[in-house]
């Protein structure tokens, strides 16, 4: 995340932000081990506005659950071994 002229790790940004969003797109590198933690933090901190969507891109070998906290899977797109899940608030 680039804020002004400074960069901040997304994990820190998610913990600090007081903003709410209509769309959040997570596209970490495939070897990234903390995808589920990103979703858990977004759910716990209620970072989505009502009607908002979280999209997350991940490899098929690292499946994600259909529900995380207050987030529920509403759509899944498969492109070879690349998958994009779409989550909304319950």
Steps between C-alpha positions, in 0.01 A plus 500: 500500500642838405398787724642834387869426449513217752430130461330292768458123518140404427478306827584815697267713287208264566560520874531880506251633248181659622356505148232273355502390137262396225763277338812337636723298269772280647754367250793372704779297338416131466755389764336736757387299805269750668205539259252372753637746758435789260137391468463444875634847575271662243202314647587568863562872437186523280689676223221457242213740455155341476478340156880505464709221352837348582677328214803281563725330245673176600635173360275192492737310728424742787119488526307753707181435701149598389453717811739700716353690795227722357610436139333246274616375159264626229694414184811314388680534167755242387771581245723194476668471840412862585180557697324820598248480786239770563378553856222721639386577853232265638 
